[in-house]
Every structure is written in C-alpha cells, then in structure tokens.
Amino acid sequence: LRVWPAPEGVSPFVFPIMSRHELCRTFSAEILAAGIEIRSLMGGSIQNHPAFAKLRREPLPRCEEMGKRAFFVGIHQTLNTEGVREAAQLLCTLL
C-alpha cells in the first residue's frame, strides 16, 4: 500500500488505492465486505463509454491498466485529521 500525503491542514476527499492487477478484486471484495463503499478510479478508460463508440480513437493502454488496478474510497471533505487517520487505519488492516 502506498500513501501520498496531503498538504498539512487539508482533508482528502478520497483514498486512491492501486494494486497489482491480480490482487485488485481481492482487495475490493474485502473492503466491500467490511461495509466500506468503493468506486472505480474515474470510471475507467473514457473511450469505453458509449458516447465515444463511433469516434476514431487511439488505444489508451495506461488508462485501461489503471481501470483494472485502481479504485478509491470516498472520504467526506469535512472529516477532521483524526477521522482521516481512523479511516486510513481501517483500510490498512484490511489490505
């Protein structure tokens, strides 16, 4: 698990999590089973959305890979530092 610190006094609104592809589903399942809601990172590759189906486009391999390996846990922006710390600790025990 890699943690990127926010600037002092700033409460993050998400915890992005990236793992090796083969572990992502396992982590996702464990977090969901603990009652924590997660979302895919930015909905995956934008070119997979139906609105882009008829447009000519180049492959986006890094976007595809991020969609397979990354997700985030939402955190409310008014959560104080202690609350963010508690959420991070819970995630670390699951991962």
Backbone atoms as SQL, in Angstrom:
CREATE TABLE atoms (id INTEGER PRIMARY KEY, chain TEXT, resi INTEGER, resn TEXT, atom TEXT, x REAL, y REAL, z REAL);
INSERT INTO atoms VALUES
  (1, 'A', 1, 'LEU', 'N', 0.862, -1.174, 0.000),
  (2, 'A', 1, 'LEU', 'CA', 0.000, 0.000, 0.000),
  (3, 'A', 1, 'LEU', 'C', 0.896, 1.220, 0.000),
  (4, 'A', 2, 'ARG', 'N', 0.646, 2.128, -0.913),
  (5, 'A', 2, 'ARG', 'CA', 1.434, 3.358, -0.973),
  (6, 'A', 2, 'ARG', 'C', 0.540, 4.531, -0.596),
  (7, 'A', 3, 'VAL', 'N', 1.039, 5.394, 0.253),
  (8, 'A', 3, 'VAL', 'CA', 0.272, 6.538, 0.721),
  (9, 'A', 3, 'VAL', 'C', 0.951, 7.820, 0.245),
  (10, 'A', 4, 'TRP', 'N', 0.172, 8.701, -0.387),
  (11, 'A', 4, 'TRP', 'CA', 0.664, 10.008, -0.792),
  (12, 'A', 4, 'TRP', 'C', 0.060, 11.024, 0.166),
  (13, 'A', 5, 'PRO', 'N', 0.875, 11.694, 0.983),
  (14, 'A', 5, 'PRO', 'CA', 0.323, 12.610, 1.981),
  (15, 'A', 5, 'PRO', 'C', -0.267, 13.871, 1.363),
  (16, 'A', 6, 'ALA', 'N', -1.352, 14.336, 1.976),
  (17, 'A', 6, 'ALA', 'CA', -1.965, 15.612, 1.579),
  (18, 'A', 6, 'ALA', 'C', -1.208, 16.731, 2.273),
  (19, 'A', 7, 'PRO', 'N', -1.265, 17.940, 1.728),
  (20, 'A', 7, 'PRO', 'CA', -0.637, 19.078, 2.421),
  (21, 'A', 7, 'PRO', 'C', -1.231, 19.249, 3.820),
  (22, 'A', 8, 'GLU', 'N', -0.442, 19.767, 4.727),
  (23, 'A', 8, 'GLU', 'CA', -0.893, 19.966, 6.111),
  (24, 'A', 8, 'GLU', 'C', -2.172, 20.795, 6.150),
  (25, 'A', 9, 'GLY', 'N', -3.132, 20.354, 6.948),
  (26, 'A', 9, 'GLY', 'CA', -4.383, 21.076, 7.111),
  (27, 'A', 9, 'GLY', 'C', -5.420, 20.800, 6.038),
  (28, 'A', 10, 'VAL', 'N', -5.115, 19.908, 5.116),
  (29, 'A', 10, 'VAL', 'CA', -6.053, 19.586, 4.040),
  (30, 'A', 10, 'VAL', 'C', -6.600, 18.187, 4.272),
  (31, 'A', 11, 'SER', 'N', -7.920, 18.045, 4.219),
  (32, 'A', 11, 'SER', 'CA', -8.546, 16.738, 4.349),
  (33, 'A', 11, 'SER', 'C', -8.818, 16.185, 2.958),
  (34, 'A', 12, 'PRO', 'N', -8.268, 15.015, 2.625),
  (35, 'A', 12, 'PRO', 'CA', -8.525, 14.445, 1.307),
  (36, 'A', 12, 'PRO', 'C', -9.985, 14.020, 1.183),
  (37, 'A', 13, 'PHE', 'N', -10.508, 14.004, -0.031),
  (38, 'A', 13, 'PHE', 'CA', -11.876, 13.525, -0.196),
  (39, 'A', 13, 'PHE', 'C', -11.918, 12.105, -0.712),
  (40, 'A', 14, 'VAL', 'N', -10.773, 11.536, -1.050),
  (41, 'A', 14, 'VAL', 'CA', -10.707, 10.125, -1.436),
  (42, 'A', 14, 'VAL', 'C', -9.368, 9.546, -0.995),
  (43, 'A', 15, 'PHE', 'N', -9.366, 8.232, -0.835),
  (44, 'A', 15, 'PHE', 'CA', -8.127, 7.477, -0.696),
  (45, 'A', 15, 'PHE', 'C', -7.987, 6.651, -1.965),
  (46, 'A', 16, 'PRO', 'N', -7.097, 7.053, -2.884),
  (47, 'A', 16, 'PRO', 'CA', -6.893, 6.214, -4.069),
  (48, 'A', 16, 'PRO', 'C', -6.053, 5.004, -3.692),
  (49, 'A', 17, 'ILE', 'N', -6.406, 3.856, -4.241),
  (50, 'A', 17, 'ILE', 'CA', -5.695, 2.617, -3.946),
  (51, 'A', 17, 'ILE', 'C', -5.377, 1.941, -5.276),
  (52, 'A', 18, 'MET', 'N', -4.115, 1.555, -5.438),
  (53, 'A', 18, 'MET', 'CA', -3.712, 0.840, -6.632),
  (54, 'A', 18, 'MET', 'C', -2.979, -0.422, -6.194),
  (55, 'A', 19, 'SER', 'N', -3.251, -1.512, -6.861),
  (56, 'A', 19, 'SER', 'CA', -2.606, -2.768, -6.516),
  (57, 'A', 19, 'SER', 'C', -2.183, -3.489, -7.782),
  (58, 'A', 20, 'ARG', 'N', -1.466, -4.557, -7.596),
  (59, 'A', 20, 'ARG', 'CA', -1.182, -5.413, -8.744),
  (60, 'A', 20, 'ARG', 'C', -2.527, -5.926, -9.256),
  (61, 'A', 21, 'HIS', 'N', -2.645, -6.061, -10.544),
  (62, 'A', 21, 'HIS', 'CA', -3.928, -6.407, -11.170),
  (63, 'A', 21, 'HIS', 'C', -4.582, -7.628, -10.525),
  (64, 'A', 22, 'GLU', 'N', -3.814, -8.665, -10.268),
  (65, 'A', 22, 'GLU', 'CA', -4.410, -9.904, -9.749),
  (66, 'A', 22, 'GLU', 'C', -4.935, -9.760, -8.326),
  (67, 'A', 23, 'LEU', 'N', -4.504, -8.740, -7.595),
  (68, 'A', 23, 'LEU', 'CA', -4.973, -8.540, -6.222),
  (69, 'A', 23, 'LEU', 'C', -6.109, -7.539, -6.095),
  (70, 'A', 24, 'CYS', 'N', -6.357, -6.757, -7.114),
  (71, 'A', 24, 'CYS', 'CA', -7.335, -5.680, -7.027),
  (72, 'A', 24, 'CYS', 'C', -8.726, -6.200, -6.657),
  (73, 'A', 25, 'ARG', 'N', -9.168, -7.263, -7.302),
  (74, 'A', 25, 'ARG', 'CA', -10.502, -7.802, -6.974),
  (75, 'A', 25, 'ARG', 'C', -10.575, -8.335, -5.552),
  (76, 'A', 26, 'THR', 'N', -9.500, -8.953, -5.082),
  (77, 'A', 26, 'THR', 'CA', -9.474, -9.455, -3.705),
  (78, 'A', 26, 'THR', 'C', -9.598, -8.306, -2.722),
  (79, 'A', 27, 'PHE', 'N', -8.788, -7.252, -2.919),
  (80, 'A', 27, 'PHE', 'CA', -8.861, -6.086, -2.043),
  (81, 'A', 27, 'PHE', 'C', -10.251, -5.462, -2.093),
  (82, 'A', 28, 'SER', 'N', -10.780, -5.298, -3.291),
  (83, 'A', 28, 'SER', 'CA', -12.111, -4.693, -3.440),
  (84, 'A', 28, 'SER', 'C', -13.150, -5.487, -2.675),
  (85, 'A', 29, 'ALA', 'N', -13.121, -6.804, -2.803),
  (86, 'A', 29, 'ALA', 'CA', -14.099, -7.661, -2.129),
  (87, 'A', 29, 'ALA', 'C', -13.984, -7.553, -0.613),
  (88, 'A', 30, 'GLU', 'N', -12.764, -7.514, -0.100),
  (89, 'A', 30, 'GLU', 'CA', -12.558, -7.420, 1.347),
  (90, 'A', 30, 'GLU', 'C', -13.049, -6.072, 1.888),
  (91, 'A', 31, 'ILE', 'N', -12.787, -5.019, 1.169),
  (92, 'A', 31, 'ILE', 'CA', -13.230, -3.698, 1.604),
  (93, 'A', 31, 'ILE', 'C', -14.756, -3.603, 1.575),
  (94, 'A', 32, 'LEU', 'N', -15.370, -4.117, 0.507),
  (95, 'A', 32, 'LEU', 'CA', -16.835, -4.117, 0.419),
  (96, 'A', 32, 'LEU', 'C', -17.458, -4.968, 1.522),
  (97, 'A', 33, 'ALA', 'N', -16.848, -6.114, 1.820),
  (98, 'A', 33, 'ALA', 'CA', -17.368, -6.999, 2.863),
  (99, 'A', 33, 'ALA', 'C', -17.317, -6.332, 4.239),
  (100, 'A', 34, 'ALA', 'N', -16.391, -5.395, 4.426),
  (101, 'A', 34, 'ALA', 'CA', -16.286, -4.663, 5.696),
  (102, 'A', 34, 'ALA', 'C', -17.283, -3.508, 5.766),
  (103, 'A', 35, 'GLY', 'N', -18.095, -3.346, 4.713),
  (104, 'A', 35, 'GLY', 'CA', -19.110, -2.305, 4.713),
  (105, 'A', 35, 'GLY', 'C', -18.611, -0.951, 4.245),
  (106, 'A', 36, 'ILE', 'N', -17.468, -0.932, 3.554),
  (107, 'A', 36, 'ILE', 'CA', -16.900, 0.312, 3.051),
  (108, 'A', 36, 'ILE', 'C', -17.169, 0.387, 1.555),
  (109, 'A', 37, 'GLU', 'N', -17.783, 1.477, 1.129),
  (110, 'A', 37, 'GLU', 'CA', -18.114, 1.649, -0.287),
  (111, 'A', 37, 'GLU', 'C', -16.887, 2.116, -1.064),
  (112, 'A', 38, 'ILE', 'N', -16.697, 1.549, -2.250),
  (113, 'A', 38, 'ILE', 'CA', -15.589, 1.949, -3.112),
  (114, 'A', 38, 'ILE', 'C', -16.111, 2.278, -4.504),
  (115, 'A', 39, 'ARG', 'N', -15.296, 2.968, -5.270),
  (116, 'A', 39, 'ARG', 'CA', -15.623, 3.327, -6.648),
  (117, 'A', 39, 'ARG', 'C', -14.408, 3.058, -7.519),
  (118, 'A', 40, 'SER', 'N', -14.661, 2.771, -8.795),
  (119, 'A', 40, 'SER', 'CA', -13.538, 2.619, -9.711),
  (120, 'A', 40, 'SER', 'C', -12.905, 3.979, -9.929),
  (121, 'A', 41, 'LEU', 'N', -11.641, 3.980, -10.235),
  (122, 'A', 41, 'LEU', 'CA', -10.925, 5.226, -10.433),
  (123, 'A', 41, 'LEU', 'C', -11.386, 5.892, -11.710),
  (124, 'A', 42, 'MET', 'N', -12.080, 7.006, -11.588),
  (125, 'A', 42, 'MET', 'CA', -12.556, 7.809, -12.709),
  (126, 'A', 42, 'MET', 'C', -13.405, 7.024, -13.706),
  (127, 'A', 43, 'GLY', 'N', -14.022, 5.950, -13.276),
  (128, 'A', 43, 'GLY', 'CA', -14.908, 5.191, -14.164),
  (129, 'A', 43, 'GLY', 'C', -14.162, 4.415, -15.233),
  (130, 'A', 44, 'GLY', 'N', -12.866, 4.260, -15.116),
  (131, 'A', 44, 'GLY', 'CA', -12.092, 3.520, -16.103),
  (132, 'A', 44, 'GLY', 'C', -11.722, 4.393, -17.288),
  (133, 'A', 45, 'SER', 'N', -11.381, 3.747, -18.386),
  (134, 'A', 45, 'SER', 'CA', -10.948, 4.461, -19.587),
  (135, 'A', 45, 'SER', 'C', -12.136, 5.153, -20.242),
  (136, 'A', 46, 'ILE', 'N', -12.011, 6.450, -20.470),
  (137, 'A', 46, 'ILE', 'CA', -13.114, 7.240, -21.018),
  (138, 'A', 46, 'ILE', 'C', -13.559, 6.744, -22.391),
  (139, 'A', 47, 'GLN', 'N', -12.644, 6.195, -23.162),
  (140, 'A', 47, 'GLN', 'CA', -13.016, 5.755, -24.504),
  (141, 'A', 47, 'GLN', 'C', -13.928, 4.532, -24.496),
  (142, 'A', 48, 'ASN', 'N', -14.118, 3.891, -23.356),
  (143, 'A', 48, 'ASN', 'CA', -15.042, 2.762, -23.266),
  (144, 'A', 48, 'ASN', 'C', -16.483, 3.195, -23.035),
  (145, 'A', 49, 'HIS', 'N', -16.703, 4.475, -22.799),
  (146, 'A', 49, 'HIS', 'CA', -18.053, 4.970, -22.584),
  (147, 'A', 49, 'HIS', 'C', -18.809, 4.980, -23.915),
  (148, 'A', 50, 'PRO', 'N', -20.081, 4.665, -23.898),
  (149, 'A', 50, 'PRO', 'CA', -20.872, 4.590, -25.133),
  (150, 'A', 50, 'PRO', 'C', -20.814, 5.838, -26.009),
  (151, 'A', 51, 'ALA', 'N', -20.693, 7.009, -25.426),
  (152, 'A', 51, 'ALA', 'CA', -20.661, 8.237, -26.218),
  (153, 'A', 51, 'ALA', 'C', -19.467, 8.285, -27.172),
  (154, 'A', 52, 'PHE', 'N', -18.448, 7.524, -26.902),
  (155, 'A', 52, 'PHE', 'CA', -17.245, 7.528, -27.724),
  (156, 'A', 52, 'PHE', 'C', -17.192, 6.360, -28.708),
  (157, 'A', 53, 'ALA', 'N', -18.211, 5.528, -28.742),
  (158, 'A', 53, 'ALA', 'CA', -18.195, 4.297, -29.544),
  (159, 'A', 53, 'ALA', 'C', -17.947, 4.540, -31.027),
  (160, 'A', 54, 'LYS', 'N', -18.462, 5.607, -31.600),
  (161, 'A', 54, 'LYS', 'CA', -18.338, 5.836, -33.036),
  (162, 'A', 54, 'LYS', 'C', -17.199, 6.781, -33.413),
  (163, 'A', 55, 'LEU', 'N', -16.446, 7.238, -32.449),
  (164, 'A', 55, 'LEU', 'CA', -15.345, 8.154, -32.719),
  (165, 'A', 55, 'LEU', 'C', -14.049, 7.387, -32.974),
  (166, 'A', 56, 'ARG', 'N', -13.241, 7.902, -33.904),
  (167, 'A', 56, 'ARG', 'CA', -11.935, 7.310, -34.135),
  (168, 'A', 56, 'ARG', 'C', -11.061, 7.647, -32.931),
  (169, 'A', 57, 'ARG', 'N', -10.325, 6.679, -32.429),
  (170, 'A', 57, 'ARG', 'CA', -9.514, 6.927, -31.248),
  (171, 'A', 57, 'ARG', 'C', -8.298, 6.003, -31.223),
  (172, 'A', 58, 'GLU', 'N', -7.300, 6.459, -30.531),
  (173, 'A', 58, 'GLU', 'CA', -6.085, 5.684, -30.324),
  (174, 'A', 58, 'GLU', 'C', -6.259, 4.837, -29.059),
  (175, 'A', 59, 'PRO', 'N', -5.566, 3.715, -28.967),
  (176, 'A', 59, 'PRO', 'CA', -5.624, 2.924, -27.729),
  (177, 'A', 59, 'PRO', 'C', -5.068, 3.722, -26.546),
  (178, 'A', 60, 'LEU', 'N', -5.608, 3.495, -25.384),
  (179, 'A', 60, 'LEU', 'CA', -5.146, 4.152, -24.161),
  (180, 'A', 60, 'LEU', 'C', -4.739, 3.072, -23.150),
  (181, 'A', 61, 'PRO', 'N', -3.609, 2.405, -23.384),
  (182, 'A', 61, 'PRO', 'CA', -3.236, 1.265, -22.536),
  (183, 'A', 61, 'PRO', 'C', -3.040, 1.621, -21.064),
  (184, 'A', 62, 'ARG', 'N', -2.511, 2.802, -20.768),
  (185, 'A', 62, 'ARG', 'CA', -2.329, 3.170, -19.355),
  (186, 'A', 62, 'ARG', 'C', -3.662, 3.402, -18.662),
  (187, 'A', 63, 'CYS', 'N', -4.602, 4.007, -19.372),
  (188, 'A', 63, 'CYS', 'CA', -5.947, 4.193, -18.804),
  (189, 'A', 63, 'CYS', 'C', -6.606, 2.837, -18.556),
  (190, 'A', 64, 'GLU', 'N', -6.454, 1.929, -19.494),
  (191, 'A', 64, 'GLU', 'CA', -7.024, 0.581, -19.338),
  (192, 'A', 64, 'GLU', 'C', -6.421, -0.111, -18.106),
  (193, 'A', 65, 'GLU', 'N', -5.111, 0.003, -17.963),
  (194, 'A', 65, 'GLU', 'CA', -4.436, -0.633, -16.835),
  (195, 'A', 65, 'GLU', 'C', -4.875, -0.015, -15.510),
  (196, 'A', 66, 'MET', 'N', -5.001, 1.308, -15.469),
  (197, 'A', 66, 'MET', 'CA', -5.476, 1.971, -14.248),
  (198, 'A', 66, 'MET', 'C', -6.881, 1.499, -13.892),
  (199, 'A', 67, 'GLY', 'N', -7.724, 1.318, -14.895),
  (200, 'A', 67, 'GLY', 'CA', -9.076, 0.846, -14.637),
  (201, 'A', 67, 'GLY', 'C', -9.117, -0.546, -14.039),
  (202, 'A', 68, 'LYS', 'N', -8.113, -1.354, -14.332),
  (203, 'A', 68, 'LYS', 'CA', -8.037, -2.714, -13.799),
  (204, 'A', 68, 'LYS', 'C', -7.403, -2.772, -12.418),
  (205, 'A', 69, 'ARG', 'N', -6.557, -1.788, -12.090),
  (206, 'A', 69, 'ARG', 'CA', -5.741, -1.870, -10.878),
  (207, 'A', 69, 'ARG', 'C', -6.081, -0.864, -9.793),
  (208, 'A', 70, 'ALA', 'N', -6.923, 0.113, -10.083),
  (209, 'A', 70, 'ALA', 'CA', -7.098, 1.196, -9.115),
  (210, 'A', 70, 'ALA', 'C', -8.575, 1.425, -8.775),
  (211, 'A', 71, 'PHE', 'N', -8.796, 1.850, -7.543),
  (212, 'A', 71, 'PHE', 'CA', -10.131, 2.237, -7.087),
  (213, 'A', 71, 'PHE', 'C', -9.933, 3.237, -5.963),
  (214, 'A', 72, 'PHE', 'N', -11.022, 3.809, -5.485),
  (215, 'A', 72, 'PHE', 'CA', -10.866, 4.734, -4.370),
  (216, 'A', 72, 'PHE', 'C', -11.977, 4.568, -3.355),
  (217, 'A', 73, 'VAL', 'N', -11.649, 4.988, -2.146),
  (218, 'A', 73, 'VAL', 'CA', -12.585, 5.022, -1.026),
  (219, 'A', 73, 'VAL', 'C', -12.886, 6.494, -0.777),
  (220, 'A', 74, 'GLY', 'N', -14.155, 6.867, -0.832),
  (221, 'A', 74, 'GLY', 'CA', -14.532, 8.257, -0.624),
  (222, 'A', 74, 'GLY', 'C', -14.449, 8.656, 0.842),
  (223, 'A', 75, 'ILE', 'N', -13.989, 9.866, 1.074),
  (224, 'A', 75, 'ILE', 'CA', -13.891, 10.435, 2.423),
  (225, 'A', 75, 'ILE', 'C', -14.497, 11.832, 2.358),
  (226, 'A', 76, 'HIS', 'N', -15.394, 12.151, 3.278),
  (227, 'A', 76, 'HIS', 'CA', -16.032, 13.464, 3.262),
  (228, 'A', 76, 'HIS', 'C', -15.019, 14.552, 3.569),
  (229, 'A', 77, 'GLN', 'N', -15.084, 15.658, 2.836),
  (230, 'A', 77, 'GLN', 'CA', -14.082, 16.716, 2.960),
  (231, 'A', 77, 'GLN', 'C', -14.082, 17.417, 4.320),
  (232, 'A', 78, 'THR', 'N', -15.137, 17.253, 5.114),
  (233, 'A', 78, 'THR', 'CA', -15.143, 17.896, 6.428),
  (234, 'A', 78, 'THR', 'C', -14.610, 16.988, 7.528),
  (235, 'A', 79, 'LEU', 'N', -14.200, 15.793, 7.176),
  (236, 'A', 79, 'LEU', 'CA', -13.653, 14.875, 8.171),
  (237, 'A', 79, 'LEU', 'C', -12.365, 15.469, 8.738),
  (238, 'A', 80, 'ASN', 'N', -12.256, 15.472, 10.059),
  (239, 'A', 80, 'ASN', 'CA', -11.055, 16.033, 10.675),
  (240, 'A', 80, 'ASN', 'C', -9.874, 15.065, 10.537),
  (241, 'A', 81, 'THR', 'N', -8.713, 15.534, 10.925),
  (242, 'A', 81, 'THR', 'CA', -7.485, 14.738, 10.769),
  (243, 'A', 81, 'THR', 'C', -7.598, 13.394, 11.469),
  (244, 'A', 82, 'GLU', 'N', -8.162, 13.385, 12.657),
  (245, 'A', 82, 'GLU', 'CA', -8.312, 12.120, 13.389),
  (246, 'A', 82, 'GLU', 'C', -9.231, 11.158, 12.641),
  (247, 'A', 83, 'GLY', 'N', -10.299, 11.660, 12.072),
  (248, 'A', 83, 'GLY', 'CA', -11.197, 10.815, 11.298),
  (249, 'A', 83, 'GLY', 'C', -10.531, 10.232, 10.065),
  (250, 'A', 84, 'VAL', 'N', -9.733, 11.037, 9.379),
  (251, 'A', 84, 'VAL', 'CA', -8.983, 10.542, 8.215),
  (252, 'A', 84, 'VAL', 'C', -7.996, 9.471, 8.662),
  (253, 'A', 85, 'ARG', 'N', -7.337, 9.693, 9.777),
  (254, 'A', 85, 'ARG', 'CA', -6.383, 8.721, 10.318),
  (255, 'A', 85, 'ARG', 'C', -7.092, 7.398, 10.644),
  (256, 'A', 86, 'GLU', 'N', -8.269, 7.466, 11.243),
  (257, 'A', 86, 'GLU', 'CA', -9.027, 6.253, 11.568),
  (258, 'A', 86, 'GLU', 'C', -9.422, 5.503, 10.319),
  (259, 'A', 87, 'ALA', 'N', -9.873, 6.238, 9.290),
  (260, 'A', 87, 'ALA', 'CA', -10.244, 5.592, 8.029),
  (261, 'A', 87, 'ALA', 'C', -9.036, 4.914, 7.398),
  (262, 'A', 88, 'ALA', 'N', -7.889, 5.586, 7.420),
  (263, 'A', 88, 'ALA', 'CA', -6.668, 5.003, 6.855),
  (264, 'A', 88, 'ALA', 'C', -6.256, 3.743, 7.608),
  (265, 'A', 89, 'GLN', 'N', -6.357, 3.769, 8.945),
  (266, 'A', 89, 'GLN', 'CA', -6.006, 2.601, 9.746),
  (267, 'A', 89, 'GLN', 'C', -6.909, 1.413, 9.413),
  (268, 'A', 90, 'LEU', 'N', -8.205, 1.680, 9.258),
  (269, 'A', 90, 'LEU', 'CA', -9.128, 0.601, 8.917),
  (270, 'A', 90, 'LEU', 'C', -8.765, -0.006, 7.568),
  (271, 'A', 91, 'LEU', 'N', -8.472, 0.837, 6.588),
  (272, 'A', 91, 'LEU', 'CA', -8.072, 0.335, 5.275),
  (273, 'A', 91, 'LEU', 'C', -6.792, -0.485, 5.360),
  (274, 'A', 92, 'CYS', 'N', -5.837, -0.005, 6.134),
  (275, 'A', 92, 'CYS', 'CA', -4.568, -0.730, 6.268),
  (276, 'A', 92, 'CYS', 'C', -4.760, -2.105, 6.905),
  (277, 'A', 93, 'THR', 'N', -5.689, -2.225, 7.841),
  (278, 'A', 93, 'THR', 'CA', -5.926, -3.545, 8.452),
  (279, 'A', 93, 'THR', 'C', -6.570, -4.491, 7.442),
  (280, 'A', 94, 'LEU', 'N', -7.347, -3.959, 6.515),
  (281, 'A', 94, 'LEU', 'CA', -7.986, -4.803, 5.507),
  (282, 'A', 94, 'LEU', 'C', -7.029, -5.191, 4.397),
  (283, 'A', 95, 'LEU', 'N', -6.099, -4.302, 4.082),
  (284, 'A', 95, 'LEU', 'CA', -5.171, -4.550, 2.988),
  (285, 'A', 95, 'LEU', 'C', -3.904, -5.197, 3.495);
